[in-house]
Amino acid sequence: MTNKEVIKAFYQEFFNDHDVEAAKKYVREDYIQHNPGVGQGRQALMDAFAEKFVEHPDFCLKIKFMIEEDDMVAVYLKNVDPQGNTKCRVVDIYRLVDGKLAEHYDVLQPVD
């Protein structure tokens, strides 16, 4: 899989299908997280989103486009409600190592 394909599959399985166990396929155990709302490591990511998916069962992310350079992939996406309305615009930036997510940065723009 290309790095973009890894990201696309991760978003579908983890974020949209709410399968937190999918992180074991796509995320390194020593995952570095630069979002202060989520702890370090793969397990912290899984724990944070397992809770989020219970609180927000309709949580969904729609990828609009991706840009890849070397081992980095930038993803522009929207968090949408069940009616397709944008709740938040997001740019996620990942560094991948050996086909797995190794590091994450993000920028969020909530929509009022």
C-alpha positions as CSV (number, residue, x, y, z in Angstrom):
1,M,0.0,0.0,0.0
2,T,1.1,3.6,-0.7
3,N,1.2,6.0,2.3
4,K,-2.0,7.6,0.9
5,E,-3.7,4.2,0.7
6,V,-2.7,3.5,4.3
7,I,-4.2,6.8,5.4
8,K,-7.4,6.3,3.4
9,A,-7.9,2.8,4.8
10,F,-7.1,4.0,8.4
11,Y,-9.7,6.8,8.2
12,Q,-12.4,4.4,6.9
13,E,-11.9,1.6,9.4
14,F,-10.8,3.6,12.5
15,F,-12.7,6.9,12.2
16,N,-15.8,6.1,10.1
17,D,-16.4,2.4,11.0
18,H,-15.4,3.2,14.6
19,D,-13.2,0.1,14.7
20,V,-10.5,1.2,17.3
21,E,-8.8,-2.1,16.9
22,A,-7.9,-1.1,13.3
23,A,-5.2,1.1,14.9
24,K,-3.2,-2.0,15.5
25,K,-2.9,-2.5,11.7
26,Y,-2.1,1.2,10.8
27,V,-0.5,2.9,13.8
28,R,2.9,2.2,15.4
29,E,2.9,1.4,19.1
30,D,5.2,4.3,19.8
31,Y,3.0,6.8,17.9
32,I,4.0,10.4,18.6
33,Q,0.9,12.7,19.1
34,H,1.2,16.5,18.8
35,N,-2.5,17.1,19.6
36,P,-2.6,18.0,23.3
37,G,-6.0,16.4,23.7
38,V,-4.8,12.9,23.0
39,G,-2.0,11.1,24.9
40,Q,1.1,9.5,23.4
41,G,1.2,6.1,21.8
42,R,-1.2,3.9,19.9
43,Q,-3.1,2.8,23.0
44,A,-3.9,6.4,24.0
45,L,-5.2,7.1,20.5
46,M,-7.5,4.0,20.8
47,D,-8.7,4.9,24.2
48,A,-9.5,8.5,23.3
49,F,-11.5,7.6,20.3
50,A,-13.3,4.6,21.8
51,E,-14.7,7.2,24.3
52,K,-15.4,9.7,21.5
53,F,-17.3,7.1,19.4
54,V,-19.5,6.3,22.4
55,E,-20.2,10.0,23.0
56,H,-20.7,10.8,19.3
57,P,-22.0,7.6,17.5
58,D,-22.5,9.6,14.3
59,F,-18.8,10.8,14.2
60,C,-17.6,10.8,10.5
61,L,-14.7,12.3,8.7
62,K,-14.7,12.9,4.9
63,I,-11.4,13.2,3.2
64,K,-11.4,16.0,0.6
65,F,-7.8,15.6,-0.6
66,M,-4.3,14.4,0.4
67,I,-0.8,15.6,-0.4
68,E,2.2,13.3,-0.1
69,E,5.8,14.2,0.1
70,D,8.5,11.6,1.1
71,D,7.3,10.0,4.3
72,M,4.7,12.8,5.1
73,V,1.0,12.9,4.1
74,A,-1.2,15.9,4.7
75,V,-5.0,15.3,4.8
76,Y,-7.6,17.9,4.4
77,L,-10.9,16.7,5.7
78,K,-14.3,17.6,7.2
79,N,-16.1,16.3,10.2
80,V,-19.7,16.0,9.0
81,D,-23.0,15.3,10.7
82,P,-25.4,12.6,9.3
83,Q,-27.0,15.2,7.0
84,G,-23.6,16.1,5.5
85,N,-23.2,19.4,7.2
86,T,-19.7,20.4,8.1
87,K,-19.0,20.6,11.8
88,C,-15.3,21.1,11.6
89,R,-12.5,21.5,9.0
90,V,-9.3,19.6,9.7
91,V,-5.8,19.3,8.4
92,D,-4.0,16.2,9.7
93,I,-0.3,15.7,8.9
94,Y,1.2,12.3,9.4
95,R,4.7,10.9,9.2
96,L,4.8,7.2,8.2
97,V,7.5,4.7,8.9
98,D,7.4,1.3,7.2
99,G,3.7,1.8,6.2
100,K,2.4,2.8,9.6
101,L,1.5,6.1,11.2
102,A,4.4,7.2,13.3
103,E,3.6,10.8,14.1
104,H,0.6,13.2,13.9
105,Y,0.0,16.9,13.8
106,D,-3.3,18.6,13.3
107,V,-5.1,22.0,12.8
108,L,-8.8,22.3,13.6
109,Q,-11.3,24.9,12.4
110,P,-14.7,24.5,14.1
111,V,-17.7,25.6,12.1
112,D,-20.4,27.6,13.9
